[in-house]
Amino acid sequence: MPLPAISTSIPHPTQEPGLGGKPPDHRPPTGGGGGGGGGDDGSSREPRTAIHRTRTFLFALLAADLLLFVVAVMVFYAKQGSPPPAAGDAGRPLLLLPKILLLNTLALFASSLTMECARRHIFDEIDALEEWFGLGRPALAHSLPWIAATAALGLLFLSGQFFVWRQFLDESMLGNRAIASACGFFALLTGLHAAHIALGLLALLLCLTTLRWLPRLEFRQIAIDAAAWFWHAMSLTWCILLLVLVIG
């Protein structure tokens, strides 16, 4: 009589995700790029979806905020289209833009580059994996120096703008009414932009002081990503405003 077959399989104890040799079930948040994985569970898409939603909300706010600059530029051109008498010699502009504006523009452009470096470091996949496995916070450590450099260049830009405002204030007090009007519109355009830069500097200061206390990597990624896109938008806006001022 044949003996019954004996099963030799040994049941393996189940392990909790994230303990022992098994990593957690969800993928680490390594940015807003493409897929590149087989997991279709909702947890793997959760950090990526949060970043995309934050970007969409930020871009909507920036688009609405752009209307302020559009209105300011329209008023600027409307005023320039009908200059008052005694505006100056024929063919001579009311105001000569100081050369320091070029240095201010270079400082702001450099700050946009440093902010992009900070954004790329926080999304670095190797550093993100190390943070995901609890091996420190290298992504944040590599991003903070670039954020500090961005803030320093932003302060340099505002300092240069303050120097230009003082110069134009002296010209408006010593010149005629047409020059005073032109200085006023210059202050309106550049002052509105400087207020946004100051708001961006406040966001960078918050990143420098509070990001280390956020418990999850995706929260730090969202904060730096939003600050970076806002800073890029302000840099592009300044280039457009400077072009408007040069032409006007």
C-alpha angles and dihedrals in degrees: 000000000000117000119239116259114261117219112233097188114119116212113237119222114247118247127213114244112264095022127103114345099341121087122217117287096244124075120249116259103252101164142287100297131115130305116265100163141081100230114109097175118125094242093062091056097041100090092040091051092049091054092049092049092049091051092049091051092047093049090051091053092047091050091052091045090052088067088070091059092044091054091047092051092047090053089047093054093042090055093045090050092067109032117186121247120281091033090151139275118334111274093010118115120235092235133025109214109233119243091238087077087072090055090047090052092050090050092051092046090051090050090054089054093050091048090053089052089054091050093050093048094053089053096045105133097216093050091043091053091051090052090045090056091047096252096138129282106286094153091058092042091054093046101049097069090053091049090051090050090050091052091049092051090046090054089049090053093051091047090054091048090052089054090052092049091053090051093049091046090058090048093049092051094048098037134068129274094273092056091047090052092050091049089051093055091046089053090048095054098040095038092054090051092046090054089058091048089052089052089051090050089054089053090050090050090053089050091052094049107034110028093083089062096054108105100211130059095221091059090056091045092052092049095050093041092053092046091049095051091047090051092048090051092052091049091052091046091053092052089053093046092049090052090050091050093048093049094041 
